[in-house]
Structure formats: structure tokens, C-alpha cells
Amino acid sequence: MKNFGFLLLTMFLLMGCKNQSETKIIGEEIQNVAESSFPRRLHGSTIYEVNIRQFTPEGTFNAFSEHLPRLKELGVDVLWLMPIHPISEINRKGTLGSYYAPKDYTAVNAEFGTIEDFKTLLKKTHDMGFYLILDWVPNHTGRDHNWVNEHPEFYIRDDNGNITYEAMSPTDVWWDTALLDHSNTETRHAMIDAMRFWVELGIDGFRLDHGCGDKIPLYLWEEARAKLDPIKDLFWLAECGHETFILDGSYADELETIMREVAAGDEHANALSDWVDKDMFTYGRTALRMTYTSNHDLNSWNGTVFERLGEGHQAFAAFVFTSYGFPLILGGQEVGMDKRLEFFEKDSIAWDDPKNLQPFYKALVNLKKENPAIWAGDTGGFPISIEDNPDVIGFIRGVTGNKVIGIFNLSSENQFLKITNSDAHGMYTDYFSNKTYQINNEILELKPWEYLVFVK
């Protein structure tokens, strides 16, 4: 975050210290955002990913609903349910199959409960102030979806005339799926009609699995939004790079990849700030980028946060929540889940918390929610660099009446740095440790993976 230039520094200098009038302005800003439409009202929110199968020993909607009071206390706002549809049996992977091989878009997996159970869960989430979004699989159906026989024209075929599937790599072949042809107008209409079923039930949006793949034309989402947004104000999150003006939010996959490289000592910390610079340059300030240290794919196929990020997992999580975008917590991550969940088998999350991480993640969620300076998109403050050490990330983000300073040693060694931006000088209390720091021209020492967050 080194090259924002004189204009950005001038903008920051115009942001004074918090006083009564500025507090009033912040209150009005929060209220205005809360009353606005998606995605703007989510700029200070945290998304929480729910795997119904693995969330409880029962693996049902009703059993998951018992966790809602705890999640409310955690402070998350958006619940993303991994696919809840019946799973195809033809070419099924493992015993229970992949959630991402749907057999019927307008039904629920009987293992999870009934459609009435889902409606009850949806009402409970709304009554408690959550938003609920569904994981949607637009790229393909399962091999025994009724469309395969009733509408074979909906599918892409190989040179031999057989309905085909996708292979992401030689070892990642989705043979349990049937690849859809969205260049066919009727395929798109059928897909949007299936989505309409859930919108009319009252869900709040979709996470689009493989939503911008090679076989997914963006005009599918233009048409879907034109037909579905008038029914209800929806949030659209895509598992792909940001597609400006078409979808609301997108994955910041590359950021997590760089975090792994930094954790392994293969990259310096400033590779992360360089990425943030590049991403804002490419997509602009309004792009909503979802940042995370874990999700279901990473956990199952690449490893837990402890495997991938080691002793730095908390430092990276604090960086994710404060530096850029809007954060995701994978269900179980907040209690220090230290195993790779099976993807095609039953493998319940253990909800004991031997690492005592729930207070840490609750603090992060509240930090995000209560400080507009670190909100996502153009609502939050521009990150301005304040340090001179490539293994440390230090930044200021500020809006009228609110300033957040983050300093992160993202290395396994003690680091010494100087705060080069005088706008960051002053007396502060660390948000996590409650320890007081005098930040000035003196050298600051940070222990391995130590992080400081100051709120003013």
C-alpha cells in the first residue's frame, strides 16, 4: 500500500480526531448504510459459512437452528448455507456424495429435513436479524437430475454426443455432474425459475458456485437479476473474480494464496499489500471482495488454518478483518477446528474449543462492525501505508470520526520498524491486549506473528 499518492494523504489529513459532531456523523452514516439496499448494508458485516451435514451430529436444519443464539452472540450477520438440495446418486462420490451435484433445484436433501423445516429455520434466522443466502450450483446438475431425460437440450455434449462433465485438473474430475449449456435461452430460463422458487420463500441471496466459469455467460446473471431483484432485494456473491456492475461480491482467492506463501516464508508481507493495491487498481473501490483464511474447499483439500498458516493464523485473520474487503468465517473455524472435514462422508464438527478462539473471533467481528473505517468497498477508508519493513504490514484507514491503525508482523522472527507516517503518531491502546503504546519516531519491535490494532 505504498503508492496512493499525495491526494490520498490529503484526504486522510482532512479526517480529524473524533469529537461530538463527528460521532453524530458516524451514527448517521451507519444508519444510512443499514437502511440502504444490498450490498451496501453488508459493508461492515461478516459472512458465516454453514455446512448442514457436518455442523451437528444430526446434520439437520433443526439441529443447526440450536446454534443460532451462539452465532448471534458471535456477531455474524450473513449465514451462507452450503447446497441443501438432494444429491444425485449416479456416479456419486463417496458414500453421501457431493453437495455440488444437485438432483433437484427446488427440493431439500431429506437427510437435512423437510422443506417445512427449512422454512422454520429461515423464519428463525430472520426473526433474529440474520440474512440467509443459499449456495447455488449453476454450472452443472447431478447425473440423475430430471432435466437429463426431460430436457437433454439443456446440456453440453462431447464429440460422441454424450452429456459431458468438467475436469478442473487431471485429479479433479467432476464425473458426478452433467455440464449445462447456458447459451441455450431455455436453460437459463429454467435455472432462473428454480432460483425464483427460493426467492419467493424469502431467502436473501445466493452464493454462486463456480459462478463465472468458462461455461457461465455473464448475461445469465444479468437476466437473473433483472427477473429476481424486483421480487426481493438480494445479495449476489460469486465464486470468481469480481465482475463489475453485474454481481455484488466476489472471492479474493489470490489473497489467501499469498498468505500461504508469506506464512511459509516464501514471500514477504508486503506482497499482500501489493496485492491489495493491484486489486483496487483493477476493480475499483466499490468492488466487494470476500476475504478469508479458510472456507470449505480450503479446509477439505488444502488443510486447516493451522496447516496452511501455522502460528500466524490469528495474525492473518486480524489482517483479513481490518485491511480490505468483507470477511468470511468457516463454520467451526471460530472454535479452532483442527481437522480437514470429509467432503463426501459424514464428519461432524467438534464444538469444544480447546484453543479458546471464540473470544478472538467475536472481537474481530465486533471490530469490523463497529468501525466504518475498516468497512468494505468505498464505505471504508483507503488503506495508507505507515511503515518501512517488508515483513510488516502497517496501515491507517480512516473515515470521518473513525480511524483504525493496523500493524502486523507476518513473519516468524522479531521485526523492528519505524512508523514513517506522522499521522499515525500518538498514544494508543491495542484493541486485543488493552496494552498502551506510544507510536512516534522511535523504533517499534514486534514479536513473531504479533499484531496491533488501534481504534481512534
Disulfide bonds with the S-S distance in Angstrom:
Cys212-Cys240 2.32
